[in-house]
Amino acid sequence: MKAAIPLIMLSMVILFAGCGQTKLAGENIQLKTDSRPQVAVKAKQSSKASKRTLELGDCGVDVLHLNQRLIEQKFLPATWKTTIRSCFEDYTYHALIAFQKWHQLQADGTFGSESRQQLLRDQKPQLKNQSKLSGDRIFILLRRQVLITVNNGRLQQIIAVSTAAPGYSTPIGTHSIYRKEEMSWSIPYSVWLPYASYFIGGVAMHEYHSVPTYPASHGCVRVPEPFAQRLYRFADLGMVVKVI
């Protein structure tokens, strides 16, 4: 979450609350804390590829290879191919989480033997009835807690997200983006929601500082910071958003 918001943002027109889903009666939930390790980049170097377990902060040729494979598998943007780095940074962490969720592995954000074996199988993600898809759209898969962007009928990227916690709802169905705000103010929760694209009521896809591996929001779709702006630019007004 941004520590300070420019004063100019206070002049923004607030239409209504973001993530304003009503809590279901009788529910008394306690949300877990973000399971992501909060550590600084350690700049741990490796001069050659290895079979070591990789985690946030590691650097080396093996991390570069991991990032390149995550691009090939559609968990990192293809446009990053020429600029990707050899360090395990936030974008690697969240891309790896998406990879682990998609393949139903333990989503812990570390690259160990299980994830390595799955990556070596080179099973590129495929969408059901993908040949029948056309145009641009977004899918949100509640069970796997991932968001999929489709560009010109082709799978573009799979992003790890966090949707509604128990007692709240990210509405299932086919919706469309009707409002976009680079910095949106949530009235009921008194929080800024960067890069918000609203697709039904007060429910939006937006950047959030905490995107755990489990459902944790009040209804919105939390998007990791490294991919939020890119998703915002992709999600045009009127684009179909299908929640399943």
NORFENLIN-V495111 format. One record per pair of residues at least 24 apart in sequence whose C-alpha atoms are under 7 Angstrom apart, sorted by the first residue. I is the first residue (numbers start at 1). J is the second residue. D is the distance in Angstrom with one decimal. If there is no record, write none. Layout:
# NORFENLIN-V495111
i: (I I)
j: (J J)
d: (D D)
This chain:
# NORFENLIN-V495111
i: (1 1 14 17 17 17 17 18 18 18 18 18 18 19 19 19 19 19 19 19 20 20 20 21 21 21 21 22 23 23 24 24 27 31 34 34 34 35 36 53 53 53 54 54 54 55 55 55 55 56 56 56 57 57 57 58 58 59 59 59 60 60 61 63 63 67 70 73 73 74 74 74 75 75 75 75 76 77 91 94 94 95 97 98 98 98 98 101 102 107 137 137 137 138 138 138 139 139 139 140 140 140 141 141 142 161 161 161 161 161 162 162 162 162 162 162 162 162 162 163 163 163 163 163 163 163 164 164 164 164 164 164 165 165 165 165 168 168 169 170 170 171 172 172 173 173 173 174 174 174 174 175 175 175 175 175 176 176 176 176 177 177 177 177 178 178 179 195 195 195 197 199)
j: (208 209 185 186 187 188 202 185 186 187 202 203 204 186 202 203 204 218 219 220 188 202 203 168 169 218 219 168 167 168 167 168 167 216 210 211 212 212 212 110 111 112 110 111 112 88 109 110 111 88 89 93 87 88 89 87 88 86 87 88 86 87 86 87 88 92 95 124 125 156 157 158 99 157 158 159 157 157 226 160 224 159 160 146 158 159 160 144 144 213 239 240 241 240 241 242 241 242 243 242 243 244 243 244 244 211 221 222 223 224 211 212 213 214 215 216 217 221 222 215 216 217 219 220 221 222 215 216 217 218 219 220 215 216 217 218 218 219 219 219 220 243 243 244 242 243 244 240 241 242 243 199 200 240 241 242 238 239 240 241 237 238 239 240 237 238 237 228 229 232 232 241)
d: (6.5 5.1 6.8 4.7 4.7 6.3 5.8 6.8 4.5 6.9 4.5 6.1 6.9 6.9 5.0 4.8 6.6 5.8 5.5 5.0 6.6 5.2 6.8 6.4 6.6 6.0 5.6 6.7 5.6 5.3 5.2 6.5 5.8 6.4 6.1 6.9 5.0 5.9 6.7 6.9 5.5 4.6 5.8 4.9 6.6 6.5 7.0 4.8 6.4 5.1 5.9 6.5 6.7 5.3 6.3 5.8 5.3 5.6 4.0 6.0 5.5 6.4 6.1 5.8 6.1 6.5 7.0 5.4 6.8 6.3 4.8 6.2 6.5 5.5 5.1 6.5 6.6 6.4 5.6 6.4 7.0 6.7 6.3 6.6 6.6 5.6 4.4 5.9 6.5 6.7 5.9 5.1 6.1 6.3 4.8 6.3 5.8 4.9 5.9 6.2 4.7 6.2 6.2 5.2 6.1 6.3 6.4 5.4 5.2 7.0 5.7 6.3 6.6 6.0 4.9 6.0 6.6 5.8 5.1 4.8 6.1 5.4 6.1 5.9 4.7 6.4 5.3 5.6 4.5 5.3 4.2 6.4 4.6 4.3 5.3 6.4 5.6 5.8 5.0 4.6 6.4 7.0 4.8 5.6 5.8 5.2 6.5 6.9 5.9 4.4 6.4 5.9 6.5 5.8 5.1 6.0 5.2 5.3 4.4 5.3 5.1 4.9 5.5 6.7 5.6 5.9 6.7 6.5 6.1 5.7 6.6 7.0)
